[in-house]
Amino acid sequence: MEAMEAMEGARSVETPRKEEEDEEEPTTLEGARCVSARHELLLTLDNADKPCPESYRRNSPNEVGLMAVAENFQRQYSHLCPDRKPLLLCPTNEWGVKKFVSTTLRPTATDHLELFTWQGCASFVADFLSLEPLEPPENLPGSLFSPTLVLQSQKATCLESSTLLCSLLLGANYDAYCVSGYATKDTCLLDRSLLRCPLLAAPPQQDGTSEQDPLENKYLVKPATELRSRFMTQQEEKKKKLEVEEQQEGERQAADPLWGLRVHCWVLVLSGSRGVLQNLFIDPLTGDSHAPDDQRFLGVESVWNHLNYYVNMQDCSSGCADMAFDLEDLSRWEPLLYGALSTKQLALCIARKKEREMMSRLLKEEKQEEEEGEEPVVFEMPRSWVSYINISKEDLEIRWPGGQKTTRYRKAKLEHFAPHLNPDGLVRRLATYKDLACTEEVTVKSCYQQRNDHLEEAEINAADDSTTERFTRGRTFYLLLHRFWSRSQQHHMRFSSAARVDGLARRTLSLRDMTETFEGRKDFLFHRHAVFLKDPHLSTADSDEEVQEEEQLQEVLERFHRDQSKPANIDVAERLFLLAEGRIEVTYHLEDHRCVASRRSFVKPLGSTERKKAEDFRPDMVSSFQVDASEEPLKNMTLSQMLDDLVEDEQQVALQISMSRKEVADILTCREKEKQSVGLPFSPWTTSGAAKARGERQEMERQAEEEEWWLQERKKDILAPLLIRLGDPQALSAEDARRLYLECLAESKWRLVEKAELIQQRFEQETQELQRKQQWYQKNQQSMASLDREEYQKYCAEKTLRIGT
């Protein structure tokens, strides 16, 4: 009670007067940057030379007054609670300036849908930032960098990660707070080596007999007693027990000497906002949510948001299980700014203001607000000094520092990669191991995105030497899954039955048999099983003739669903083609209120040979069993026609089986080719794709300019046509140079001859025109006028001049 009364005095701390704030100059620490390793690392970033906002290097008058209040609060807190550690109130930023922790929070609403929920924000912060452990781990850090600089460096302490996550959650309208407290060693150091990977399926629980276990039938014949040595059984049990104990000793952690003293920071989200039903803790290092009573969180010192700072006055000796997070309860939480608005009060004020505006509109009482009593003036939290937190689309795509991240789990290793980082489209790889040291792999599961072969997931199991490939819809053969075993050469495939014409859903092919399952067929076929006499070879089947020569069927079993348009006694349920024995067995569906189905067995007649003709149908080739003895048996003509149809169906079935085998061989050949040329489709809608498209456009423009310049230069080069004939080489050999010289000489001679011929042709043309003019003058000179004679003389002079030229 004395401590609480003394803390009441802390509430009545007088805030600096307005006149004193105006007189006091804002403090500045320009140039007094920190010289620690973290500061030197962050100041070497590309954006370190850009102009920094003034709020990063100076404190405003309101911030100066707030730090005075915080200093007084810290002094009284240390006096009243000497056994507790100092509070985290005013750490320095990247410029060495002291800033209050609440003003470092910058509520930011982004336009990315992925960051609209707390799950998306927590996952992004955990993936985007890499952890820098606190040194020493039991003390609070002396610096707190801004979220903008943390996003540039992608390195942060738990305090800086919580600040960034809380800023995003506040911008998304969550009632979020940063929590300063204590946690276990694994939580503080992000050590998951003893945790089970969340992507692995949980082991089956063995709590006795399951409800789905078959009931014991007392009428069954008991199996023979297995004779085993009791001594050998005891030795095996002892050996297993020793292995389990050794494994538990290897997994058992050593006692942490700093248990309960390791400082950690996480985020608290209170219920009541955005559909959050219960209070929850969010670890910014993992992005996972936990209940407040989780054992990994050992205690809470203080919480804060962008409006106020609260000190925990509750006992945390048993962890956070018994804590109450009603921050307005002054007996459990001590606020730094007494009377300041909280998140709930702010929401109530907004609701009341809207209600008053509505009432003033309805009642037209404009003086309603003036009549209300004035509220007391309290010191409010200054605005955040941090600039707007800008998260680009490229940050969301790259996601992890350097584009990749590796996490160690118990007997597992999980690797994440950014899209388009690997040429094969790998985005995630999960490897499981037999031992805790992770030396012997058991399974490797790889996930891919945007591959041209539509491969989505590939899993390699070293235990049974199997490989499983899963594909997205749209690839050739409509293949969705392919699992194969190298030792037994067995292949299991799953297809999209709705896209295939034959309705094939699954196919399993081994050296001895093949099983196919169909869905949605018009002939109601849903199962086919073929047994081979010889081992089919999958890799060499180039034509149907070769397939038929190599493959020999022993028997084929087909099963059909019930066709309600036919009576049950003529609706085929099962067909068994015994090719090696030359028989065909047909079983029909069960009739109502019957426990035995009708069936028929046919013996195929012998085919024709060079010495004798084909065997004719005989009644003894058919043996029938009819459930209803009152029905009239079928006639021989009908049975003969039925046998002919079955023989024809048998040939069709054999042909379909050979085509299925050939399709499997084609799929395997196609997969081998695809593995050799794996590629990713180009997408200009991603950040990397847009940069690539911009680079390709600039390269095309550069090549076009070079080609235009080359063409202009080629027009001036007289040797260009001759060099093209030689393949436009970069350097000429002696033989090529001599050949070029001879071609140039021949080209020059040819041009001189062509020019002489052209001159001779023009000379003859001008001479003929002059002669024709002279002949015309001889005929008409008696009747010509003086003007015509002058024109004739002028024409003759011009022609004579041109001929001479």
Salt bridges, closest charged atoms under 4 A:
GLU8 OE2 - ARG11 NH1 2.36
GLU30 OE1 - ARG57 NH1 3.41
GLU30 OE2 - ARG58 NH1 3.98
GLU54 OE1 - ARG57 NH2 3.37
GLU54 OE2 - ARG58 NE 3.27
GLU63 OE1 - LYS99 NZ 3.32
ASP111 OD1 - HIS112 NE2 3.72
GLU114 OE1 - ARG399 NH1 3.70
ASP127 OD2 - ARG399 NE 3.27
GLU132 OE1 - ARG38 NE 2.60
GLU160 OE1 - ARG38 NH2 2.87
GLU236 OE1 - ARG228 NH2 3.18
GLU251 OE2 - ARG410 NH2 2.51
ASP256 OD2 - ARG262 NE 2.88
ASP283 OD1 - HIS264 NE2 3.39
ASP288 OD2 - ARG192 NH2 3.44
ASP294 OD2 - HIS290 ND1 3.59
ASP294 OD1 - ARG296 NE 2.98
GLU301 OE1 - ARG84 NH2 2.87
ASP329 OD2 - ARG332 NE 3.60
GLU334 OE2 - ARG11 NE 3.17
GLU415 OE1 - ARG429 NH1 2.93
GLU440 OE2 - LYS434 NZ 3.51
ASP453 OD2 - ARG451 NH2 2.78
ASP453 OD2 - ARG671 NH1 3.21
GLU457 OE2 - ARG470 NH1 2.89
ASP465 OD2 - ARG487 NE 3.58
GLU469 OE1 - HIS482 ND1 3.96
GLU469 OE1 - ARG671 NE 3.23
GLU469 OE2 - LYS675 NZ 3.69
ASP502 OD1 - ARG500 NE 2.97
ASP513 OD2 - HIS529 NE2 3.84
GLU516 OE2 - ARG507 NE 2.92
GLU516 OE1 - ARG528 NH1 3.35
ASP523 OD2 - ARG521 NH2 2.90
GLU551 OE1 - ARG661 NH1 3.17
GLU558 OE2 - ARG528 NE 3.06
GLU558 OE1 - ARG575 NH2 2.65
ASP571 OD2 - ARG562 NH1 2.99
ASP571 OD2 - HIS589 NE2 3.83
GLU574 OE1 - ARG559 NE 3.42
GLU581 OE1 - ARG583 NH2 2.93
GLU585 OE2 - ARG583 NH1 2.75
GLU615 OE2 - ARG618 NH1 2.16
ASP620 OD1 - ARG618 NE 3.17
ASP649 OD2 - ARG575 NH1 2.97
GLU650 OE1 - LYS604 NZ 2.65
GLU663 OE2 - ARG500 NH1 3.05
GLU663 OE1 - ARG507 NH2 2.90
ASP666 OD2 - LYS662 NZ 3.34
GLU674 OE1 - ARG475 NH2 3.34
GLU674 OE1 - ARG671 NH1 2.65
GLU699 OE2 - ARG702 NH2 2.21
GLU706 OE2 - ARG702 NH1 2.38
ASP717 OD2 - ARG714 NH1 3.83
ASP728 OD2 - ARG714 NH2 2.84
GLU743 OE2 - ARG739 NE 3.45
GLU747 OE2 - ARG751 NE 3.57
GLU766 OE1 - LYS799 NZ 2.58
GLU766 OE2 - ARG802 NH2 3.30
GLU769 OE1 - LYS799 NZ 2.51
